[in-house]
């Protein structure tokens, strides 16, 4: 197995299906997982599932076909990375 401690993962479509499974798997390896979905309620549900398993996750609503929304999301993630350096 691999470890993702001190890493951030962004999972688009993370509120259901394969994205949900990927988010759980990355969290189990130690990543802080940004669960990105059009449906914020679904993303928040997955965040709660991950936190119940002692993982770290954040829900963000984003339409990945909208360039401005993607840029805003990346700006948030980059600001967290810059604080960690």
N, C-alpha and C positions, 0 to 999 in steps of 0.2 A: 504494500500500500504506500501511498504518497501522502505527504503532509502539506497542508496549505495554511498553516498558522501564519498570521500577520499578512495574509493575502486577501484581496477583495475580488469577488466573482460577481459578474453581472449576468443574470439569467433572464433573457427575454422570453415572454410567454410562460413565466414561472408560476403563474397562478393555477395551472392545471396540466394534466397529461405528462408528456415527456419533460417539459420544463420544470414541473413540480418535482419529478423524480430526480432530475439533475440538481436542482436546488438542495434537496435533501442530501444527496450524495456529496456535494461539495461542502456542505455544512459539516457533515460527519468527518470530513478530512481537515476541518479547522478553519475554513474560509469564512469571512464575513460575506454573506450573500445578499446582494441587491436583487430582489425579486421584482421584475418589471413586467407589467401587464396592463392592458387596456382596462381591465376590470379590477379596480383597486380592492374591492371586497375579497375577490379570490386571492389576490396577492397577500393581503393581510391575514387571510386564513392560513396560508402556507407559512407565513412568518410565525404565527402562533404555534403551528405544529413544530416548527424547527426550534423555537424557544422552549417548548415543552420537553424537548429532547436535549436541552442545555446547549443548543447552538445559537449562533448570532445571525440575524437577518433583518433586513429593512425592506419595506414595501414602497414601491414608487409607481405611480401611474404614468405611462408614457406610450405614445403611439410612435413606434419606431419608423413609420413611414413619414413622420414629421421631423424634418431636419432640426428645427428650432428646439423641439422637445428633447431630441437626442443630445443636442449640444448642452442643454440645461442639465440633463442627467449627468453627462460626462463632467461638467464643471463641478457638480456636487462631489462626485467620486474623486476627482483630481484634487479638490480642496482637502479632502480627508487624507489622501496620500501625501500631500505637501506637508500637512501637520505632523504626519508620522515620521517624516525624514529628519 
